[in-house]
Amino acid sequence: MSEDSLAVSTDCRVVIVGPNHFQNTLLATFIENYSTCSCCIMDSLDSFILCHQQSFPCRIALLYDCFQLQQKPLSDILQLQLRQLPCEMSLVLFNLDRQAKIEKQAIEVGVQGIFYLEDPVQTVLKGLAAIFEGGLWISRQMMTEVILEHGFAHRRRTVAAHDVAQHSLTHREVQILGLLSAGATNKCISDTLFISPHTVRTHLNNIFRKINVSSRLEAAVWAADSLFLPQYRT
């Protein structure tokens, strides 16, 4: 194992989806050789959905090959397919052309990581490690732009003020939500607050349930719009 190895739990699986079978086979082989993850390859999202209609026994990162998109936006059909994937699955785009400029659109449908055409495979390994630890592999600048451009308006449309007051987040949950909004991974939150990673996951599940969101991005957006309310300032 090299210093670029991906050290994650053995209950992690990477699913690579795309028609470029030869390249994707090489990527899957590399990931399996330099990590403890298992990999499989699917030709399309439809194939994956048909084969995985039951609950998932392990953590899954789905890598969607964007090579065929070139500089086209995400189609309505593809967006619908991505939105229908289980929320416990980590959705990642790779082979993305920077000129396509679909990052914001992708984040809005739940993408948790983005790798570009020029990214070396070692970057993919590092990104997957962060994602399996509960983090995101998206530039902070891009995340900030999404929150500023879409987050405030979205939350104001969907969350009424009197509902926010009923969430009753604990002081610890507010701390964790603040760290999450700053881009901290579960491990970083664990180290900062001196609690176990399992406790962090439990807190995050409780937070998501209380504020009615299903992803870290939605939680960050909610925090940006709501944590300045009087009941959360102390």
C-alpha positions, 0 to 999 in steps of 0.5 A: 500500500502506498501513501496515496492509499485509501484507508476506509472501512471494509463495508464501503463499496464504490459503484462506477457508472458509465459506458466507458468500460475499459477506462472504468475497469482500470479505475475500479482495479486501481481503487481496489488495489489501493483501498479496502473498498470493493468496486463494481461497474454498471453501464447506466443508472437504469442498470444500477437502479434495477439491480439495487432496489433493496436496502444497502448493506454497506456504504456506497459511493456512486461515481457517475462518469460525465465524459459523455456529457462534454459541455452539456448541462444535466438533462431533466431525465438525468436530474430526475434519476439522480434525485431518486437515488437513496439519500444514504448513498454518496453521489459523485461525478467524475471526468467532468469538463470544467467548461461544462459549469454544471457544478451548482446544478449538480450540488442542487441534486445532491452530488457530494463530490466532483472530480474533473477530467484532469484530476489524477487518480490519487485525487480520486482516492483522497476525495473518496476517503473524505466522502466516506468519512462523511465529508464533501469533495467540492470546492469551498468557493463553489459551496459558498456560491450555492448557499448564497445564490440559492440557499437563503431563498430556498429555505425561506420558501420551505421553512416557516419561522414558527417551524424553526423555533420548534426544532429544539436543537441542543447546544452540542447539535448547534456546535456540530451543525456549525462545524459541518457548515464550515466544511468539517468532516465527521473525523474533524468534528470528532477530533474538535469536540473530543467525541467518537465518530459514532457519536458524531453520526448519531448527532447528525442523524438527529439534526437531519431529523429535527430540521427535516433535511436529508443531506449535509448541503441542505443542513449547511443551507439551513444553518446559514439561514437559521442559526442566527435566530435568537434561540441559537445565538448562545 
